[in-house]
Amino acid sequence: MLPSQALLPAVLFALTALQALASDTFMAAVYEHAVILPHPTDQPVSPSEALALMNKNMDVLEGAIKEAAQQGAHIIVTPEDGIYGWRFTRESIYPYLEDIPDPVVNWIPCTEPSRFGPAPVQERLSCMARNNSIYVVANIGDKKPCDSREPGCPGDGRYQYNTDVVFDAQGKLVARYHKYNLFLESQFNYPKEPEAVTFETPFGKFGIFTCFDILFYEPAVVLVNKMQVDTVLFPTAWMNLLPFLTAIEFHSAWAMGMRVNVLAANTHNTSIAMTGSGIYAPAGARTYSYNMKTEDGHLLIAELDAHPRLSPASSPAVSWNSYALSVEKLSQNDHEFTGIIFGDPFTFTELTKPRGNLTVCQKDLCCHLGYKMAEKRDDEVYVLGAFDGLHVIEGQYYLQICSLLKCPSTNLSMCGEPVETAQTKFEMFSLSGTFGTSYVFPEVLYSGVQLAPGEFEVLTDGRLINRNTTSKPVLSVTLFGRWYEKD
């Protein structure tokens, strides 16, 4: 018979599982972590120095994990780079890496810490999960030896992977994911094939990927459409790019467009515009945080449907181009001009009147907007923009974007540049586009970089419309289309 102390985590886990099953919902948590960074160096530090830094970060994460568990969370996601930070070369990151086995080995590092060699980080994460009876998701580094004479093996004889790990409420390693779509990460290797990592829980089927992965078909779309996960776990280190790629904006939009829960945990570093974490459902954000003013970490907790596709609140599938294709294409607009957003040449037309209907086209994409401003201000300019093409900055992928957005000033040459505040309110807007892709992500962003959960909806014919008569001041209303098939 197990000692009572050893039996307690198993009992707590069983009670937590039964509670989750009974309600068909679960409590989710994400923690936005202000990472303690190493001193920049091209030379490796000693293993003890590396572990000392990682323990400092894990001290902070452990506090967040304990608090989340005390508030009833069943699972918590922590950020990409949340344990050792960044600023590494291939050589200097090596002391921070551990050998992470395939979860099929049925391993609880907290109780068998030396089974696969030294693994102090995995041991501590496992104990955090076990001692608090909560699933813990973390991002660490994996190392795997190889024969340098073999094709594909790096010259130093090892593979190094940006890796997510998941420990269940008993501390068992249940998932390991190697990031496939690296973002300027020369210290890491790509896995030979993209991994579609899933695991079952008493409160739904989960999938996991990391940061830049969300913009690509594999593994992101594969997990949702083919593997039919209920919830995506998303450790990230997201550098915000207004007007479309701010963390809370795009991650919330992706959850709505893919009709899946997303638990997005971002790192927090305002000097490089890293902030924005949230718990997102298909109907919009359940809770989120965007903070560019302080360097504090932040814990978010919210309740989610365990099986969102089966929820009564689940929205029907959308035919994204249905309405737009029925709209008669207008003649060439004399007020069209070109602006650049994140390297992409958009075609814009200005909203010159307080109300109206506008169309702007680029290649095969025509964007249609019906709108009514509460008041047309002389000091604020809004445009309707369209982009249809290959994005080539820091990665290549095909986009189709329709957006109503505020310009930073009345100087039209600045349209498309970042802006965070607005005064203009819209009594009505209806945005649609002739999309060639079925992967379209809708979002409305208010002044102050704030989301608008519950204040807009997407109709089954592809129109994004407002629900409230007078909105808050608007930064952008966007349909972000990702044409994976053309990559």
C-alpha positions as CSV (number, residue, x, y, z in Angstrom):
1,M,0.0,0.0,0.0
2,L,1.3,3.5,-0.8
3,P,2.0,5.8,2.0
4,S,-0.7,8.4,2.6
5,Q,1.7,11.2,1.5
6,A,2.4,9.5,-1.8
7,L,-1.3,8.7,-2.3
8,L,-2.5,12.3,-1.8
9,P,-1.5,13.7,-5.3
10,A,-3.3,10.8,-7.0
11,V,-6.4,11.4,-4.9
12,L,-6.4,15.1,-5.7
13,F,-5.9,14.4,-9.4
14,A,-8.8,12.0,-9.4
15,L,-11.1,14.5,-7.7
16,T,-10.0,17.2,-10.1
17,A,-10.7,15.0,-13.0
18,L,-14.2,14.1,-11.8
19,Q,-15.0,17.7,-11.2
20,A,-13.9,18.6,-14.7
21,L,-15.9,15.8,-16.2
22,A,-19.0,16.7,-14.3
23,S,-19.2,20.2,-15.5
24,D,-17.8,19.7,-19.0
25,T,-15.7,22.8,-18.5
26,F,-12.3,23.4,-17.0
27,M,-10.3,26.3,-15.5
28,A,-7.4,27.4,-17.6
29,A,-4.5,29.6,-16.6
30,V,-1.7,31.4,-18.5
31,Y,1.2,33.3,-17.0
32,E,3.0,36.2,-18.8
33,H,6.5,36.1,-17.4
34,A,9.0,38.9,-17.2
35,V,12.0,36.6,-17.9
36,I,15.2,37.1,-16.0
37,L,17.8,37.1,-18.8
38,P,21.3,35.8,-18.9
39,H,24.2,38.1,-19.5
40,P,24.9,38.1,-23.3
41,T,27.9,36.0,-24.1
42,D,29.2,33.9,-27.0
43,Q,30.9,31.5,-24.6
44,P,29.1,28.8,-22.7
45,V,28.6,29.3,-18.9
46,S,29.1,26.4,-16.5
47,P,26.1,24.0,-16.0
48,S,25.8,25.3,-12.5
49,E,25.6,28.9,-13.6
50,A,23.0,27.9,-16.2
51,L,20.9,26.1,-13.7
52,A,21.1,29.0,-11.2
53,L,19.5,31.3,-13.8
54,M,16.9,28.8,-14.7
55,N,16.0,28.3,-11.0
56,K,15.5,32.1,-10.6
57,N,12.9,32.0,-13.4
58,M,11.4,28.8,-12.1
59,D,11.0,30.4,-8.7
60,V,8.7,33.0,-10.3
61,L,6.9,30.4,-12.3
62,E,6.4,28.2,-9.3
63,G,4.7,31.1,-7.5
64,A,2.3,31.6,-10.4
65,I,1.6,27.8,-10.6
66,K,0.8,27.6,-6.9
67,E,-1.6,30.6,-7.2
68,A,-3.3,29.2,-10.3
69,A,-3.8,25.8,-8.5
70,Q,-5.2,27.5,-5.5
71,Q,-7.7,29.3,-7.7
72,G,-8.9,26.0,-9.2
73,A,-7.0,25.9,-12.5
74,H,-6.6,22.5,-14.1
75,I,-3.8,23.6,-16.4
76,I,-1.3,26.4,-16.7
77,V,0.7,27.5,-19.7
78,T,4.0,29.4,-19.3
79,P,5.8,31.3,-22.1
80,E,8.4,30.4,-24.7
81,D,11.9,31.2,-23.5
82,G,10.4,31.6,-20.0
83,I,13.0,29.6,-18.2
84,Y,16.3,30.8,-19.8
85,G,15.4,33.7,-22.0
86,W,17.2,34.4,-25.3
87,R,20.4,36.1,-26.6
88,F,22.1,32.8,-27.3
89,T,24.4,31.3,-29.9
90,R,24.3,27.6,-30.6
91,E,27.3,27.1,-28.3
92,S,26.2,29.3,-25.5
93,I,22.8,27.8,-25.1
94,Y,24.1,24.3,-24.7
95,P,24.5,24.3,-20.9
96,Y,20.8,25.1,-20.6
97,L,19.6,22.0,-22.5
98,E,18.5,18.7,-21.2
99,D,17.8,15.3,-22.8
100,I,14.0,15.1,-23.0
101,P,12.7,11.6,-23.6
102,D,9.7,10.6,-25.6
103,P,6.6,10.6,-23.3
104,V,5.9,7.0,-24.1
105,V,8.5,6.1,-21.5
106,N,5.9,6.7,-18.8
107,W,8.2,8.9,-16.6
108,I,7.6,11.1,-13.6
109,P,10.8,13.1,-13.1
110,C,9.7,14.2,-9.7
111,T,9.9,10.6,-8.4
112,E,12.6,9.3,-10.7
113,P,14.9,12.3,-11.4
114,S,17.9,10.4,-12.6
115,R,16.3,7.8,-14.8
116,F,17.5,9.4,-18.1
117,G,20.5,11.2,-16.7
118,P,20.7,14.7,-15.1
119,A,17.4,16.5,-15.6
120,P,17.0,19.1,-12.8
121,V,14.7,21.4,-14.8
122,Q,12.3,18.5,-15.8
123,E,12.4,17.3,-12.2
124,R,11.4,20.6,-10.8
125,L,8.7,21.2,-13.4
126,S,7.3,17.7,-12.7
127,C,7.3,18.4,-9.0
128,M,5.5,21.7,-9.5
129,A,2.8,19.9,-11.3
130,R,2.6,17.0,-8.9
131,N,2.7,19.0,-5.7
132,N,-0.1,21.4,-6.9
133,S,-2.2,18.8,-8.8
134,I,-2.2,20.8,-12.0
135,Y,-1.0,20.3,-15.6
136,V,2.1,22.4,-16.2
137,V,3.2,23.5,-19.7
138,A,6.7,24.9,-20.1
139,N,9.2,25.7,-22.8
140,I,12.8,24.4,-22.4
141,G,15.6,23.1,-24.6
142,D,16.2,19.5,-25.8
143,K,19.5,18.0,-26.9
144,K,19.9,14.8,-28.9
145,P,23.3,13.3,-30.0
146,C,23.9,12.3,-33.6
147,D,26.8,11.0,-35.7
148,S,28.3,14.1,-37.3
149,R,29.1,11.9,-40.4
150,E,25.4,11.3,-41.0
151,P,23.6,13.5,-43.5
152,G,21.8,16.3,-41.6
153,C,23.7,15.9,-38.4
154,P,25.3,19.2,-37.3
155,G,29.1,19.4,-37.1
156,D,29.1,19.4,-33.3
157,G,27.3,16.1,-33.3
158,R,24.1,17.1,-31.7
159,Y,20.6,18.3,-32.5
160,Q,19.2,21.2,-30.3
161,Y,15.5,21.8,-30.2
162,N,13.2,24.6,-29.0
163,T,10.9,22.3,-27.0
164,D,7.6,22.4,-25.1
165,V,6.9,19.9,-22.4
166,V,3.7,19.1,-20.6
167,F,3.5,17.4,-17.1
168,D,0.1,16.1,-15.9
169,A,-1.3,16.6,-12.4
170,Q,0.7,13.6,-11.2
171,G,3.9,15.0,-12.6
172,K,4.2,12.6,-15.5
173,L,5.6,13.8,-18.8
174,V,2.7,13.5,-21.2
175,A,3.8,15.7,-24.2
176,R,7.0,16.9,-25.9
177,Y,6.9,19.1,-28.9
178,H,9.9,20.3,-31.0
179,K,9.2,23.7,-32.6
180,Y,9.1,23.4,-36.4
181,N,8.9,26.9,-37.7
182,L,11.8,28.7,-36.1
183,F,12.0,32.5,-36.1
184,L,15.6,33.7,-36.4
185,E,16.8,31.0,-34.0
186,S,20.2,29.9,-35.2
187,Q,20.8,28.1,-31.9
188,F,18.2,25.5,-32.6
189,N,17.6,22.8,-35.3
190,Y,14.4,22.1,-37.1
191,P,13.0,18.6,-36.5
192,K,13.2,16.5,-39.6
193,E,9.4,16.4,-39.9
194,P,6.7,18.6,-38.3
195,E,5.2,17.1,-35.2
196,A,1.5,16.9,-34.5
197,V,1.6,16.5,-30.7
198,T,-1.7,15.8,-28.8
199,F,-2.7,14.4,-25.5
200,E,-6.0,13.5,-23.8
201,T,-7.2,14.9,-20.5
202,P,-10.4,14.5,-18.5
203,F,-11.3,17.9,-19.8
204,G,-10.7,17.6,-23.5
205,K,-8.1,16.8,-26.2
206,F,-5.1,19.2,-26.3
207,G,-2.6,20.1,-28.9
208,I,0.6,22.2,-28.6
209,F,2.9,24.3,-30.8
210,T,5.1,27.4,-30.3
211,C,5.0,31.0,-31.4
212,F,5.8,31.3,-35.1
213,D,4.2,27.9,-35.7
214,I,0.7,29.6,-35.6
215,L,1.2,31.2,-39.0
216,F,1.8,27.9,-40.8
217,Y,-0.3,24.9,-41.9
218,E,1.9,22.4,-40.1
219,P,1.5,21.9,-37.3
220,A,-1.2,24.5,-36.4
221,V,-4.0,23.7,-38.8
222,V,-3.2,20.0,-38.8
223,L,-3.8,19.9,-35.1
224,V,-7.2,21.6,-35.3
225,N,-8.7,20.2,-38.5
226,K,-7.1,16.7,-38.7
227,M,-6.4,15.9,-35.1
228,Q,-9.6,17.6,-33.9
229,V,-8.1,19.1,-30.7
230,D,-10.4,21.0,-28.4
231,T,-7.7,23.4,-27.0
232,V,-4.3,24.6,-28.3
233,L,-1.5,25.3,-25.8
234,F,0.6,28.1,-27.1
235,P,3.8,29.2,-25.4
236,T,5.1,32.3,-27.3
237,A,7.6,35.1,-27.3
238,W,5.6,37.5,-29.5
239,M,6.9,40.9,-30.6
240,N,3.9,43.0,-31.3
241,L,3.3,44.6,-34.7
242,L,0.4,46.9,-35.1
243,P,-2.0,47.0,-36.9
244,F,-2.5,43.3,-37.5
245,L,0.1,41.2,-35.6
246,T,-0.3,42.4,-32.0
247,A,-0.4,39.3,-29.8
248,I,-3.8,39.6,-28.3
249,E,-5.3,40.7,-31.6
250,F,-4.0,37.9,-33.8
251,H,-4.1,35.0,-31.3
252,S,-7.8,35.9,-30.4
253,A,-8.6,36.1,-34.1
254,W,-7.0,32.8,-34.8
255,A,-9.0,31.1,-32.0
256,M,-12.2,32.5,-33.5
257,G,-11.3,31.7,-37.1
258,M,-10.3,28.1,-36.2
259,R,-13.2,27.7,-33.7
260,V,-10.9,26.3,-31.0
261,N,-9.7,27.3,-27.5
262,V,-6.2,28.9,-27.3
263,L,-4.2,29.3,-24.2
264,A,-1.5,31.9,-25.2
265,A,1.3,32.7,-22.7
266,N,3.7,35.4,-23.8
267,T,7.0,36.6,-22.4
268,H,6.9,40.2,-21.1
269,N,9.6,42.6,-22.1
270,T,8.5,46.1,-23.1
271,S,11.9,47.1,-24.5
272,I,11.2,44.8,-27.4
273,A,7.4,45.2,-27.4
274,M,6.7,41.7,-26.0
275,T,3.4,41.6,-24.1
276,G,0.0,40.2,-24.7
277,S,-1.4,36.9,-23.2
278,G,-4.8,35.5,-23.1
279,I,-7.3,32.7,-22.8
280,Y,-9.4,32.7,-26.0
281,A,-12.5,30.8,-27.0
282,P,-14.2,30.6,-30.4
283,A,-16.6,33.3,-29.4
284,G,-13.8,35.6,-28.3
285,A,-11.4,36.3,-25.4
286,R,-12.4,35.0,-22.0
287,T,-9.6,37.1,-20.4
288,Y,-6.5,38.8,-21.7
289,S,-3.7,41.2,-20.7
290,Y,-1.8,43.8,-22.8
291,N,0.6,45.9,-20.7
292,M,3.4,48.0,-22.2
293,K,3.6,50.3,-19.1
294,T,5.2,48.1,-16.5
295,E,7.6,45.1,-16.3
296,D,5.4,42.9,-14.1
297,G,4.4,39.4,-14.8
298,H,0.7,38.6,-14.9
299,L,-1.5,35.5,-14.2
300,L,-4.8,35.0,-16.1
301,I,-7.4,32.4,-15.2
302,A,-10.7,31.7,-16.9
303,E,-13.3,29.0,-17.4
304,L,-13.5,27.3,-20.9
305,D,-15.7,24.7,-22.5
306,A,-13.9,21.4,-22.6
307,H,-15.3,20.6,-26.0
308,P,-16.0,23.9,-27.7
309,R,-17.4,22.4,-30.9
310,L,-20.1,20.7,-28.9
311,S,-21.0,23.8,-26.9
312,P,-24.4,25.4,-27.5
313,A,-22.5,28.7,-28.0
314,S,-20.5,27.2,-30.9
315,S,-21.0,29.3,-34.0
316,P,-21.8,27.6,-37.4
317,A,-19.2,27.4,-40.2
318,V,-18.7,30.6,-42.2
319,S,-18.5,30.9,-46.0
320,W,-16.0,33.7,-46.0
321,N,-16.6,35.0,-49.5
322,S,-20.3,34.4,-49.9
323,Y,-21.6,37.9,-49.3
324,A,-18.7,39.7,-50.9
325,L,-19.0,37.8,-54.2
326,S,-22.7,38.9,-54.4
327,V,-21.7,42.6,-54.2
328,E,-21.5,44.4,-57.5
329,K,-17.9,45.4,-58.1
330,L,-17.6,49.2,-58.2
331,S,-15.7,51.1,-60.8
332,Q,-12.1,52.2,-60.2
333,N,-11.9,54.5,-57.1
334,D,-10.1,57.7,-57.9
335,H,-9.0,58.0,-54.3
336,E,-7.0,54.8,-54.1
337,F,-3.4,54.9,-53.0
338,T,-0.7,52.6,-51.8
339,G,0.7,52.1,-48.2
340,I,3.1,49.7,-46.6
341,I,2.2,47.5,-43.6
342,F,5.0,45.2,-42.4
343,G,6.6,45.2,-45.8
344,D,3.4,44.5,-47.7
345,P,2.0,47.0,-50.3
346,F,-1.7,47.6,-49.4
347,T,-4.2,49.3,-51.7
348,F,-6.1,51.9,-49.6
349,T,-9.1,54.2,-50.1
350,E,-10.0,56.9,-47.6
351,L,-13.3,57.1,-45.7
352,T,-14.1,60.7,-46.7
353,K,-17.7,60.8,-45.6
354,P,-19.3,60.1,-42.2
355,R,-21.2,57.1,-43.7
356,G,-21.1,55.1,-46.9
357,N,-20.2,52.0,-48.8
358,L,-16.7,51.4,-50.2
359,T,-14.9,48.8,-52.2
360,V,-11.1,48.4,-52.6
361,C,-9.5,45.6,-54.7
362,Q,-6.1,44.2,-55.1
363,K,-5.5,41.3,-57.5
364,D,-8.3,38.7,-56.8
365,L,-9.4,40.2,-53.4
366,C,-12.1,42.9,-53.2
367,C,-12.9,44.2,-49.7
368,H,-16.3,45.7,-49.1
369,L,-17.2,48.1,-46.2
370,G,-20.5,49.6,-45.1
371,Y,-20.1,52.0,-42.3
372,K,-21.6,54.9,-40.3
373,M,-19.4,57.0,-38.0
374,A,-21.0,58.5,-34.8
375,E,-19.1,61.7,-35.8
376,K,-16.6,62.4,-38.7
377,R,-13.6,64.1,-37.1
378,D,-11.3,66.3,-39.1
379,D,-8.3,65.3,-37.1
380,E,-8.6,61.5,-37.7
381,V,-8.3,59.6,-41.0
382,Y,-9.6,56.1,-41.6
383,V,-9.0,53.9,-44.7
384,L,-10.2,50.7,-46.1
385,G,-7.3,48.5,-47.2
386,A,-6.7,45.3,-49.2
387,F,-3.6,43.1,-49.6
388,D,-3.5,39.9,-51.7
389,G,0.0,38.4,-52.1
390,L,3.1,36.8,-50.7
391,H,4.4,38.3,-47.5
392,V,8.2,38.1,-47.5
393,I,9.4,39.8,-44.3
394,E,10.9,37.3,-41.7
395,G,9.3,34.4,-43.4
396,Q,7.3,33.8,-46.6
397,Y,3.6,33.1,-46.6
398,Y,0.5,34.1,-48.6
399,L,-2.0,36.5,-47.2
400,Q,-5.4,38.0,-48.1
401,I,-6.3,40.9,-45.7
402,C,-9.3,43.3,-45.6
403,S,-9.1,46.0,-43.0
404,L,-10.7,49.2,-41.9
405,L,-8.0,51.0,-39.9
406,K,-7.1,54.3,-38.4
407,C,-4.0,56.2,-39.8
408,P,-1.6,57.8,-37.3
409,S,-2.2,61.3,-38.7
410,T,-4.0,63.1,-41.5
411,N,-0.9,62.6,-43.6
412,L,-2.1,59.7,-45.9
413,S,1.5,58.6,-46.5
414,M,1.6,57.4,-42.9
415,C,-1.4,55.1,-43.3
416,G,-0.5,51.6,-42.2
417,E,2.0,52.6,-39.6
418,P,1.4,51.7,-36.0
419,V,-1.1,53.7,-33.9
420,E,-2.5,52.9,-30.5
421,T,-5.1,55.5,-29.8
422,A,-8.3,56.8,-31.5
423,Q,-11.3,59.0,-30.8
424,T,-13.7,58.0,-33.7
425,K,-16.7,55.8,-32.8
426,F,-18.7,53.8,-35.4
427,E,-22.4,53.2,-35.1
428,M,-22.2,50.6,-37.8
429,F,-19.6,48.7,-39.7
430,S,-19.9,45.6,-42.0
431,L,-16.6,44.3,-43.6
432,S,-16.4,41.4,-46.0
433,G,-14.0,40.2,-48.8
434,T,-13.8,37.9,-51.8
435,F,-11.4,35.5,-50.1
436,G,-9.9,32.6,-51.9
437,T,-9.1,30.9,-48.6
438,S,-11.3,29.4,-46.0
439,Y,-8.8,30.3,-43.3
440,V,-9.8,33.8,-42.2
441,F,-9.3,35.3,-38.8
442,P,-11.6,38.2,-37.6
443,E,-10.9,40.8,-35.0
444,V,-11.8,44.3,-33.9
445,L,-9.2,46.4,-32.0
446,Y,-10.2,49.4,-29.9
447,S,-8.3,52.4,-28.8
448,G,-5.6,51.6,-26.3
449,V,-4.9,48.2,-28.0
450,Q,-8.0,46.6,-26.4
451,L,-10.1,43.7,-27.7
452,A,-13.8,43.8,-28.2
453,P,-15.1,40.4,-27.1
454,G,-18.9,40.1,-27.5
455,E,-19.2,43.4,-29.4
456,F,-19.0,42.0,-32.9
457,E,-19.9,38.9,-34.8
458,V,-19.3,37.1,-38.0
459,L,-22.3,36.1,-40.1
460,T,-22.4,32.8,-41.9
461,D,-22.0,34.7,-45.2
462,G,-18.6,36.2,-44.2
463,R,-19.6,39.6,-43.0
464,L,-17.9,41.0,-39.8
465,I,-20.4,43.3,-38.2
466,N,-20.8,45.3,-35.0
467,R,-23.3,44.3,-32.3
468,N,-23.6,47.5,-30.4
469,T,-25.1,50.7,-31.8
470,T,-22.1,52.9,-30.9
471,S,-18.7,51.2,-30.5
472,K,-15.7,52.4,-28.5
473,P,-13.1,54.3,-30.5
474,V,-11.8,51.9,-33.2
475,L,-8.2,51.2,-34.2
476,S,-9.0,48.5,-36.8
477,V,-11.6,46.0,-38.0
478,T,-9.8,43.2,-39.8
479,L,-10.4,40.0,-41.7
480,F,-6.9,38.4,-41.8
481,G,-6.8,35.6,-44.4
482,R,-4.1,33.1,-44.5
483,W,-3.9,31.2,-47.8
484,Y,-1.9,28.1,-46.8
485,E,-2.6,26.3,-50.0
486,K,-0.5,28.7,-52.0
487,D,2.7,28.5,-49.8
